[in-house]
Amino acid sequence: MRKRGKRARQAKALLLFGLILTLVLILIVSTVGRQEFNAPHKLALEVIGTAQIGVTRLSAYFGGIWQDYRALINVREENRKLREEIRAHKAAATQYREAVATNVRLGKLLELKETLPPPTLTARIIGKDPSLWFKTVIIDRGSSDGVEKGMPVVTVEGIVGQVMNTSPHYAKILLANDPNSAVDVIVQKNRIQGIIKGDGTDFILHYVLRNSEVSEGDLVVTSGLGGVFPKGLPVGRVARVVHSPRGMFQAITVEPAADFAQLEHVLIIMKKSSLAE
């Protein structure tokens, strides 16, 4: 039954094709020798016109799909180029912001340089010492630049530390928050003296008598004693004061003025002095 149905459909299709072809031939032959249309002409013209409309619409449909496909390809290519341009502009903007930030930092260092005793030398932090025994950083200046052991190092916010070791082109800085570092300081508001030592993170202010008036928020600056740091450089602010019932001295914690975790550029004060023991 299926084969018969299929053959019947094929026969109908061939019959329809033959009919259309016959009408086309009739229209062509009749048109050659006659000027007026009769019934077969009209029928053939209707059939051909209908077929042409279908073919035209079908061509327009597939032509539109092709145009849309080509437009989509062009849009994808344009989007790819735009994404590349956006990435390039973002990279340029990042570089520009970094250059501006660097210029601002260096400008502040130059302003600080005007207030320090000459000569001074600008240096860049290039790494941290992996040693577990010391809190140190490495700078891109060394003995060939005149850097020597014991020279004080500062930044715009406050003191950083002292030169610990040098090579011809690099130097190691012992940070002020290292337990092996010690700096003579005073509390700015009432001139109380003490010695700052690091605990690895913050400062501990030692040798302040129990009856001395020290409060949270007090600014601590270098005293100028010891011949290392010039007088009046910011060290930090008092973060906590503990009055112990025993002993002669208070336990005072000072938050450093400089952010040791984000050091980038520093100033070396080029004066000879012994490294604090």
C-alpha positions as CSV (number, residue, x, y, z in Angstrom):
1,M,0.0,0.0,0.0
2,R,2.8,2.4,0.8
3,K,4.5,1.7,-2.5
4,R,1.3,2.3,-4.4
5,G,0.7,5.6,-2.6
6,K,4.3,6.7,-3.4
7,R,3.9,5.8,-7.0
8,A,0.6,7.7,-7.2
9,R,2.2,10.8,-5.8
10,Q,5.1,10.5,-8.2
11,A,2.6,10.1,-11.1
12,K,0.6,13.2,-10.0
13,A,3.8,15.2,-9.7
14,L,4.9,14.2,-13.3
15,L,1.4,15.0,-14.6
16,L,1.5,18.4,-13.0
17,F,5.0,19.1,-14.3
18,G,3.9,18.0,-17.8
19,L,0.8,20.2,-17.7
20,I,2.8,23.3,-16.7
21,L,5.4,22.6,-19.4
22,T,2.6,22.2,-22.0
23,L,1.0,25.5,-21.0
24,V,4.4,27.2,-21.2
25,L,5.0,25.8,-24.7
26,I,1.5,26.8,-25.8
27,L,2.1,30.3,-24.5
28,I,5.5,30.6,-26.3
29,V,4.2,29.2,-29.6
30,S,1.0,31.3,-29.6
31,T,2.9,34.4,-28.8
32,V,5.2,34.1,-31.7
33,G,2.5,34.3,-34.3
34,R,-0.4,36.0,-32.7
35,Q,-1.0,39.2,-30.8
36,E,-4.2,38.5,-29.0
37,F,-4.6,36.3,-25.9
38,N,-7.1,33.4,-25.9
39,A,-8.2,31.2,-23.0
40,P,-5.1,28.9,-23.1
41,H,-2.8,32.0,-23.1
42,K,-4.5,33.4,-20.1
43,L,-4.4,30.1,-18.2
44,A,-0.7,29.6,-19.0
45,L,0.1,33.2,-18.0
46,E,-1.7,32.8,-14.7
47,V,0.2,29.6,-14.0
48,I,3.5,31.1,-14.9
49,G,2.9,34.3,-13.0
50,T,1.9,32.3,-9.9
51,A,5.1,30.2,-10.3
52,Q,7.2,33.3,-10.8
53,I,5.8,34.9,-7.7
54,G,6.6,31.8,-5.7
55,V,10.1,31.6,-7.0
56,T,10.7,35.4,-6.4
57,R,9.5,35.1,-2.9
58,L,11.5,32.1,-2.3
59,S,14.6,33.8,-3.7
60,A,14.0,36.9,-1.6
61,Y,13.6,34.7,1.5
62,F,16.8,32.8,1.0
63,G,18.5,36.0,-0.2
64,G,17.5,37.7,3.1
65,I,18.8,34.8,5.1
66,W,22.1,35.0,3.3
67,Q,22.3,38.8,3.8
68,D,21.5,38.3,7.5
69,Y,24.2,35.7,7.7
70,R,26.8,37.9,6.1
71,A,25.7,40.8,8.3
72,L,26.1,38.5,11.4
73,I,29.6,37.6,10.3
74,N,30.4,41.3,9.9
75,V,28.9,42.1,13.3
76,R,31.0,39.4,14.9
77,E,34.1,40.6,13.2
78,E,33.3,44.2,14.3
79,N,32.6,43.1,17.9
80,R,35.9,41.3,17.9
81,K,37.7,44.4,16.8
82,L,35.8,46.5,19.3
83,R,36.7,44.2,22.1
84,E,40.4,44.4,21.1
85,E,40.2,48.2,21.1
86,I,38.5,48.2,24.5
87,R,41.2,46.0,25.9
88,A,43.9,48.2,24.4
89,H,42.2,51.4,25.8
90,K,41.8,49.7,29.3
91,A,45.5,48.8,29.3
92,A,46.4,52.3,28.3
93,A,44.2,53.8,30.9
94,T,45.7,51.5,33.6
95,Q,49.2,52.5,32.5
96,Y,48.2,56.2,32.6
97,R,46.7,55.9,36.1
98,E,49.8,54.1,37.3
99,A,52.0,56.8,35.8
100,V,49.9,59.5,37.4
101,A,50.0,57.7,40.8
102,T,53.8,57.3,40.5
103,N,54.2,61.0,39.6
104,V,52.2,62.0,42.6
105,R,54.3,59.8,44.9
106,L,57.5,61.1,43.5
107,G,56.2,64.6,43.7
108,K,55.5,64.2,47.4
109,L,59.0,62.7,47.8
110,L,60.5,65.7,46.2
111,E,58.5,67.9,48.6
112,L,59.8,65.9,51.5
113,K,63.3,66.1,50.1
114,E,63.2,69.9,50.4
115,T,62.7,69.5,54.2
116,L,65.5,67.0,54.8
117,P,69.2,67.7,55.2
118,P,71.1,67.2,51.9
119,P,72.2,65.1,50.2
120,T,69.3,62.6,49.7
121,L,68.8,59.8,47.2
122,T,65.5,58.4,45.8
123,A,65.2,54.6,45.6
124,R,62.7,52.1,44.6
125,I,61.7,49.0,46.5
126,I,62.3,46.0,44.3
127,G,61.7,43.1,46.7
128,K,61.3,41.7,50.2
129,D,63.9,39.6,51.9
130,P,62.7,36.0,52.3
131,S,64.6,35.7,55.6
132,L,62.4,34.9,58.6
133,W,64.9,36.5,61.0
134,F,64.6,40.1,59.8
135,K,61.9,42.5,58.5
136,T,63.8,43.8,55.4
137,V,63.3,45.1,51.9
138,I,65.7,45.5,49.0
139,I,66.1,48.8,47.0
140,D,67.7,49.5,43.6
141,R,70.5,51.6,45.0
142,G,73.9,50.4,46.3
143,S,77.4,51.4,47.2
144,S,78.1,52.6,43.7
145,D,75.5,55.3,44.4
146,G,77.1,56.2,47.7
147,V,74.7,54.2,49.9
148,E,76.4,53.0,53.1
149,K,75.4,50.9,56.1
150,G,73.5,52.8,58.8
151,M,72.0,55.5,56.6
152,P,68.4,56.3,57.5
153,V,65.6,55.7,55.1
154,V,62.2,57.6,55.1
155,T,59.1,58.0,53.0
156,V,56.4,60.7,52.8
157,E,54.4,59.2,55.7
158,G,57.3,58.7,58.1
159,I,60.4,56.7,58.9
160,V,61.1,53.4,57.1
161,G,64.3,52.0,58.6
162,Q,68.1,52.0,58.1
163,V,70.5,50.6,55.5
164,M,71.6,47.2,56.8
165,N,73.8,45.8,54.0
166,T,74.9,47.0,50.5
167,S,76.2,45.7,47.2
168,P,77.4,47.8,44.3
169,H,73.8,48.2,42.9
170,Y,71.5,47.1,45.7
171,A,71.0,47.6,49.4
172,K,69.0,45.9,52.1
173,I,66.9,48.0,54.5
174,L,66.2,46.9,58.0
175,L,62.6,48.1,58.6
176,A,61.8,50.1,61.7
177,N,59.1,47.6,62.8
178,D,61.8,44.8,63.0
179,P,62.5,43.7,66.6
180,N,66.2,44.4,66.0
181,S,65.6,48.0,65.2
182,A,65.5,50.9,67.8
183,V,64.8,54.6,67.3
184,D,65.0,57.5,69.8
185,V,61.6,59.3,69.8
186,I,59.5,61.9,71.7
187,V,55.8,62.3,72.1
188,Q,55.2,65.5,70.2
189,K,52.6,67.2,72.5
190,N,54.6,67.0,75.8
191,R,58.1,66.0,74.7
192,I,58.2,62.8,76.7
193,Q,61.2,60.7,75.5
194,G,61.4,57.0,74.8
195,I,62.7,54.4,72.4
196,I,60.7,52.8,69.7
197,K,61.2,49.1,68.9
198,G,59.4,46.9,66.4
199,D,57.3,43.8,67.2
200,G,57.1,42.7,63.6
201,T,54.0,44.7,62.9
202,D,53.6,47.7,65.1
203,F,56.0,49.7,67.4
204,I,56.4,49.4,71.1
205,L,57.3,52.6,72.9
206,H,59.8,51.7,75.8
207,Y,61.0,53.6,78.8
208,V,58.1,55.9,79.4
209,L,57.6,56.4,83.1
210,R,54.3,55.2,84.6
211,N,53.2,58.7,85.7
212,S,53.8,60.3,82.3
213,E,50.7,61.5,80.4
214,V,50.5,59.6,77.1
215,S,47.1,59.2,75.4
216,E,45.8,57.3,72.4
217,G,46.2,59.4,69.2
218,D,49.3,61.2,70.4
219,L,51.8,61.7,67.6
220,V,55.3,60.2,68.1
221,V,58.2,61.8,66.2
222,T,62.0,61.2,66.0
223,S,63.9,63.0,68.7
224,G,67.1,63.5,66.7
225,L,69.2,61.8,69.4
226,G,71.5,59.0,68.4
227,G,72.6,60.7,65.3
228,V,70.5,58.5,62.9
229,F,67.2,60.2,62.0
230,P,66.8,63.9,61.8
231,K,64.5,65.4,64.4
232,G,60.8,65.7,63.9
233,L,60.1,63.0,61.4
234,P,56.7,61.2,61.9
235,V,57.0,57.7,63.5
236,G,53.4,56.9,64.3
237,R,50.5,57.5,66.6
238,V,49.8,56.0,70.0
239,A,47.3,53.1,69.6
240,R,47.1,51.7,73.1
241,V,48.4,52.6,76.6
242,V,48.5,50.1,79.4
243,H,49.2,51.3,82.9
244,S,50.7,48.4,84.7
245,P,50.4,48.3,88.5
246,R,53.9,46.9,88.7
247,G,57.1,48.3,87.3
248,M,58.3,51.8,86.4
249,F,57.2,52.0,82.8
250,Q,54.0,52.0,80.8
251,A,53.3,49.5,78.0
252,I,52.5,51.7,74.9
253,T,51.8,50.4,71.4
254,V,52.3,52.8,68.5
255,E,50.8,52.4,65.1
256,P,53.4,53.2,62.4
257,A,52.9,56.2,60.2
258,A,54.4,54.4,57.2
259,D,52.6,51.4,55.6
260,F,55.4,48.9,55.5
261,A,53.2,46.5,53.4
262,Q,52.9,49.0,50.5
263,L,56.3,50.7,50.3
264,E,57.3,51.6,46.7
265,H,59.6,54.6,46.8
266,V,61.8,55.8,49.6
267,L,64.4,58.5,50.3
268,I,67.8,57.7,51.7
269,I,69.4,60.4,53.8
270,M,73.0,60.3,52.7
271,K,74.8,60.8,56.0
272,K,77.2,58.4,57.7
273,S,76.0,56.9,61.0
274,S,76.3,53.6,62.8
275,L,73.5,51.1,62.5
276,A,71.5,51.0,65.8
277,E,72.2,47.8,67.6
